[in-house]
Amino acid sequence: MNRNNAATSDTSSWWLLSIMVAACLAAVNGLGFRVDAWRAVPPAIGLALLMVAAFVGRHRGRPRLAAGATAFLQMTLFTLIGVVLAYALAARAGALWDARLAAADRALGFDWPAVFAAADRAPVGLWIGGLAYHSLTVQMVTCIVAMSAYGQFDRLRVAVAAAILSGFVTILISWWLPAMGNVFDPAHFTRLWPSIAWLEQAMIAGLRAGTWRVLDLTQLMGIVSFPSFHATLPVILAWAQRDTPGWRWVAPVWAGVTIIATPLFGGHYGVDVLGGLALAPLALAIAPRLVGSSASLCSGVAPDADLAQPARVGTNHGIG
């Protein structure tokens, strides 16, 4: 891949982030949100270091450093912008959809009280599932490091674009279909610990009531119920690493355990997970075209073979 094409194939992700910023600014307008200045310092330092690393990688002929740092920078910005956008949209959202989502689960045969009771009797399974669910950031870090190390730059860019695109869509859908989540009282169980949905009830209620308005950029938490990004992102990461030595076998298993654990530890409905799974192949079908188009338009050359390949493969990697 020539250097010019490498420098321009990240453009689609930057455009997506720019659109998210515009949406975020529009959403927070008039809501009275304020940022805790001191808590904003660590994220700002981290972003600055990633920018320096990306600059050094591009201008010192170190493509692995440039690709990895750029991917980390984009995903970090996506997380910060996306969570704030989700907070603002939650503050503006209408009636909760929990009753309808729960009814959909029952229609599909999900018996969550029985699942919770069974999980409470399986301590080993709880620990495995809990570690998997809470390791999503680690999975993303592992993917970026591995793909950068093996020089899989085009596919890494597609994966980042797919993650940002699907995450943005997830946040927008959650605005139209807001929900508190599939909460259960952990006090009724012996080993089962509180789900994220249970812990976030007060935050969501405060956002909707107008009493929660201080942004701690070191403690941002995802509050989206439907669809579940914890179901979407592992599929994208596993797809991205399908040819990465070693990780081609680890990533799908890791992703599978994460997805299975999502209803329990994230407090998601079954339809949340199904919606997230359906979103992954759509994002993987669209992202290669976005990345290829941006590279072609900006550099005046056709996207390379590896960049075009995921468009053919992505639609065949079903979620199962």
Stockholm file with secondary structure:
# STOCKHOLM 1.0

chainA/1-320         MNRNNAATSDTSSWWLLSIMVAACLAAVNGLGFRVDAWRAVPPAIGLALLMVAAFVGRHRGRPRLAAGATAFLQMTLFTLIGVVLAYALAARAGALWDARLAAADRALGFDWPAVFAAADRAPVGLWIGGLAYHSLTVQMVTCIVAMSAYGQFDRLRVAVAAAILSGFVTILISWWLPAMGNVFDPAHFTRLWPSIAWLEQAMIAGLRAGTWRVLDLTQLMGIVSFPSFHATLPVILAWAQRDTPGWRWVAPVWAGVTIIATPLFGGHYGVDVLGGLALAPLALAIAPRLVGSSASLCSGVAPDADLAQPARVGTNHGIG
#=GR chainA/1-320 SS CCHHHHHHTTHHHHHHHHHHHHHHHHHHTTSCCEECTGGGHHHHHHHHHHHHHHHHHHHTTCHHHHHHHHHHHHHHHHHHHHHHHHHHHHHHCCSCCHHHHHHHHHHHTCCHHHHHHHHHTCHHHHHHHHHHHTTHHHHHHHHHHHHHHTTCHHHHHHHHHHHHHHHHHHHHHHHHSCCCCSCCCGGGCSSCCCCHHHHTHHHHHHHHHTCCCEECTTSCCCCCCSSCHHHHHHHHHHHHTTTSTTHHHHHHHHHHHHHHHHHHHHCCCHHHHHHHHHHHHHHHHHHHHHHHHHHHHHHSSCCCHHHHHHHHHHTTCCCC
#=GC SS_cons         CCHHHHHHTTHHHHHHHHHHHHHHHHHHTTSCCEECTGGGHHHHHHHHHHHHHHHHHHHTTCHHHHHHHHHHHHHHHHHHHHHHHHHHHHHHCCSCCHHHHHHHHHHHTCCHHHHHHHHHTCHHHHHHHHHHHTTHHHHHHHHHHHHHHTTCHHHHHHHHHHHHHHHHHHHHHHHHSCCCCSCCCGGGCSSCCCCHHHHTHHHHHHHHHTCCCEECTTSCCCCCCSSCHHHHHHHHHHHHTTTSTTHHHHHHHHHHHHHHHHHHHHCCCHHHHHHHHHHHHHHHHHHHHHHHHHHHHHHSSCCCHHHHHHHHHHTTCCCC
//
